[in-house]
Amino acid sequence: MTTVSTRPAAPSELPGLHALLASWCEAEAAPPPRALEHCVRHGLVRVAEVDGAVVGCTAAESPSSGHLRVSVVAVAPGARLRGVGARLVKDVLDEAARTPGERPTISAVIGIGDLDSARFLLACGFIGTRVFRSGGAGGGPRIQYQHKLRVDYVDPDARHLVPTALPEQLADSLAPDDHAVTGLVTLADGPAFEITRFERDDPASLQSGEAAAGIAFSGSLLAAITFLLGISFTSDRFPDDVRLVLIGATFSTMLSLIVYASASGELARIRANSFGRIMKWGNVLSEYGGVLPFLISLPVIFAGVSHSRWMTMVLALVVSVSIAGYEWSEFSIAHRFRNTGPGATLMVLTAVSPLFGAAAVTTGSVSWPWTLLLIVTLAVRTWLYLVRRGPEGGIAKRRGQWQIRA
């Protein structure tokens, strides 16, 4: 199987790129020489190679930090239908995702009759949002396609087909902001665009609900932790290191509650557009400073008051397996961030902590090393996600870019 590799274009390759685009693209689609030179200089042109030979390229332009426009994707005729173009576009999307700050809007503009390019862009996750006429004499109607950044819901009762031969009808169909081209189908009388209406969410209501849910969750968690902490102070069978863990969990959960309250203030009056960053702090503090220390402490507490070693270890094993399953599931906070080798190691240490702690108490060993390891592990994970990782995101989805609401 032939391997396709991609890389940024070098300035020395400009003559070859000009020849490639002149041979494989329409004259109006190819970027002007000076524009292409500017894009190469700023790393916005990528080439695809097969067996050392350049078989395709893509060029983009970035007129502002908030917008990236794919100008052209060219693939040699002999290399088409082999995923070369999709690989080039994926590289552009991945590079945009790694850009510091907010991810830019990624768009492309093609003629309304360029159906091959339309199918290609739709398959890459783009949707058609606008119809307009290009400047100059004889400029025909063109469609702007925009890459979808998030999953949206569509209205199953508001979809229709517009023949590609009716550009005026297509322009009318795309006039509302919530309508877009999501597919290209073939009818008995020719090809047609599939027009879909997307449901519009109210971001303020969604964010307000998220902040309220965070406050309610942290409040309930704080009540459970303080109740257990109060019992630990009245009993001499609680290990001192467990009391220390519960005190730290109380402090961290209280901080998360304050952070969630700050998120509500951000929505109501501050409005510095930092809601996502604030919620990330609240989520991380409540999980790694409150939820996990509380759950991990339970089998250790049980080990201190129980007279059955095997029951203690079974409970600790069940808790460890449950935490491990949660950590690797799509519901965990860790799943919202990019994880590397050290991050996976910390997840394993977190999952086996109940076993280590229960075993130390059951066998009469010193349990302070377990406490120190747990505190360091959770502190490092908190620092990792708050400081070294970007905003919450990157959740693997088992669905397409849009779906019908159940």
Buried (B, 14 or more C-beta within 10 A) or exposed (E): EEEBEBEBBEEEBBEBBBEBBEEBBEEEBBBEEEEBBBBBEEEBBBBBBBEEEBBBBBBBBBEEEEEBBBBBBBBBEEBBEBEBBBBBBBBBBEBBBEEEEEBBBBBBBBBBBBBEBBEBBBEBBBBBBBBEEEEEEEEEBBBBBBBBBEEBBBBEEBBEBBBBEBBEBBBEBBEEEEBBBBBBEEEEEEBBBBBBBBEEEEEEEEBBEBBEEBBEBBEEBBEBBBEBBEEBEEEEEBBEBBBBBBBBBBEBBBBBBBBBBBBBEBBEEBEEEEBBBBBBBBBBBBBBBBBBBBBBBBBBBBBBEBEEEEEBBEBBBEBBEEBBEBBBEEEBBBBBBEBEEEBEEBBEBBBBBBBBBBBBBBEEEEBEEBBEBBBEBBBBBBEBBBEEBBBBBEEEEEEEBBEEEE
